[in-house]
Amino acid sequence: MAGRFGFSSSPPGVMMTVTNTPAAELALTNLAYCSPADLQNFAIPGTKLNLASVGESFVLTVSGHPSIQSGHIALNAIQRRHARVSTGDSVSVSRFVPPEDFNLALLTLDLEFVKKGTKSEQVMTAGQRVSFEFHGINYIFTVNRAAVEGQEKSNNGIERGMIVNDTYFIFETSNASGIKIVNQREAASSNIFRHKEFNLETLGIGGLSAEFADIFRRAFASRVFPPHVTNKLGIKHVKGMLLYGPPGTGKTLMARQIGKMLNGKEPKIVNGPEVLSKFVGETEKNVRDLFADAENDQRARGDQSDLHVIIFDEIDAICKSRGSTRDGTGVHDSIVNQLLTKIDGVESLNNVLLIGMTNRKDLLDEALLRPGRLEVQIEISLPDENGRVQILHIHTNKMKESSFLSPDVNLQELAARTKNYSGAELEGVVKSAVSFALNRQLSLDDLTKPVDEESIKVTMDDFLHALQEIVPAFGASTDDLQRCRLNGMVDCGDRHKHIYQRAILLVEQVKLSKGSPLVTCLLEGPSGSGKSALAATVGIDSDFPYVKIVSAETMIGLHESTKCAQIVKVFEDAYKSPLSIIILDDIERLLEYVPIGPRFSNLISQTLLVLLKRLPPKGKKLLVFGTTSELGFLDSIGFCDTFSVTYNVPTLKTEDAKKVLAQLNVFADEDIDAAAEALNDMPIKKLYMLIEMAAQGDQGGSAEAIYSGKEKINITHFFDCLQDIVRY
């Protein structure tokens, strides 16, 4: 319609005398009336429109009426009040020529005691008050907003446009008006978020862009669209989401920031244990109170109610699976029932978003996780390298702006060194590094000495020292791995080298292959042949972020069910890392094997059999090494079949022993052959023990001198020690 208006300016206004509208029913049309002779002054050529700008306040459609005298213009009471004129006053009236693109896309009206729409082909201006009649009752509306198609703001600062058939009307009322609007399409756009766009880094969220995108798509995309769109689609908004994952990965931070970003009520943040009460019924009342404000808001405002966000931290503390707790009170079951009723019951609320957080998703009641309840379940996992760069940047940004960060600090290198660090642990690394920098400026002799702020610099060395202090909970067990190879690794010959190379190939297979998310390898051989040292070396050389050893020595005195729980936890932790290695050291000891009987723990055996066959979650890869000196026993209980491959780690032959002794450099050259011949078929661990014993004897000099290469072991004394070992 606007396209046919081609005028660029309006004619000058004329002064006309204000008079009353000719009849009461005409007062409700929002038209101005003049004599038929004056009507041509307001005609828009090429159209049937007659438009007049009255007192530069608003634009009215003008109609001719025979009872109006020439030079007069009839305005109703509302129009006169808005133009600030009375009957008999003179007012400037000029023809209004609509500009291009003048059609109204949106019209927001504030009702006072609605008729969906008014008479078309009228011009509406923001602030204009209009009276009309509907079903015998007179109403007044005030134009709150007049949005023209394709324009966010008016060029001249005045919101004004032409009503057409496609204009979208939104009627609003105050709570005290006594008017209730029904069967109306809701707002054309949503103001659910306070800001038009989000910068996660400014919100202090790093490495969670993909997770936030999933949350937005599943939980908020439907809320951004106007409600009538979701009604037409026949869907309901998501009412609950669950953020789960390892501790310190940013679940609570993400939930708090989501609550702040929403343009609703301030979020209620509740720690799970705070809801519990020792008094009967009090706990259930605490849950109901959390939803009371949302219920009252929905009852009073209906679909116009604000969004109420309730954040449950450590939700697993109160929403355990029903029937799993045996405290005799049934409180936990009642809490779950109460939550289910509020979220998805007969009188469920539409204006609530419940955000739960937990480290133990497996403990939650299944009914709480089905669609319609906490249906959006997002894993907040350990950050990848790019995520760690973002997190480190967030925590060092202020010190960088203040010139406290040394130029030698390389965040990219730190991110590469901090595999399997959570966001909280990375923050701990930064704090530790700062403590080193601040400590350099302090003197323990005089703590009152003034500090030179300008000289504070956090260096790369500070961060490297901090990495030694802050160890990731899901990181490699470096200390445990080193304990398995106290004497380091030496060349034990081609047979041992071949097994090491095969084990490294398994590492590459797990790392690169898409079809091998789980690979298991059994290293068997005589006691002391170096199986554990070999597995530990492969774990260290793999550079996998998660490497753990499961050994019987860490489970002394524990009940078998507790041992099973510990073993399961190691595997569950491994599933949280993209690449993991688990070493089951001395499997027969883990199984509590006793050859007399034979007896062993069937519970632990079945647990390991299940874990060794269970594939890790999608995107996670796991390599399991097992070591044993009782291959026959494991084979008899069907354990060997669960491993993908089995390698025999042999004892040392004469040529192998000769290579080891040459590297240790503790014998004279003329004695090496004789010593190596005596060590034929000797396990590497026993060889080291024999060398230690021989180095301590008074016939071979001091041990310190021997290990430094200044003296050599006396071959006679060595044979004496060998005889002692063989004899006893």
Salt bridges, closest charged atoms under 4 A:
GLU112 OE2 - ARG129 NH1 2.94
GLU201 OE2 - HIS393 NE2 3.15
ASP214 OD1 - ARG217 NH2 3.77
GLU266 OE2 - ARG194 NH2 3.25
ASP289 OD2 - LYS285 NZ 3.00
ASP293 OD2 - LYS268 NZ 3.17
GLU295 OE2 - LYS342 NZ 2.51
ASP297 OD1 - ARG301 NH1 3.88
ASP297 OD2 - HIS308 NE2 2.95
ASP306 OD2 - ARG301 NH1 3.46
ASP327 OD2 - HIS332 ND1 3.81
ASP344 OD2 - ARG370 NH2 2.76
ASP344 OD2 - ARG373 NE 3.56
ASP362 OD2 - ARG360 NH2 2.85
ASP365 OD2 - ARG322 NE 3.10
GLU413 OE2 - ARG417 NE 3.22
GLU427 OE2 - LYS431 NZ 3.94
ASP462 OD1 - ARG440 NH1 2.63
GLU508 OE2 - LYS511 NZ 3.94
ASP543 OD2 - LYS419 NZ 2.80
GLU553 OE2 - ARG483 NH2 3.43
GLU572 OE2 - ARG614 NH2 3.18
ASP573 OD2 - LYS569 NZ 2.87
ASP573 OD1 - LYS576 NZ 3.84
GLU592 OE2 - LYS563 NZ 2.72
ASP656 OD2 - ARG495 NH2 2.77
ASP673 OD1 - LYS658 NZ 2.96
ASP724 OD1 - ARG727 NH1 3.45
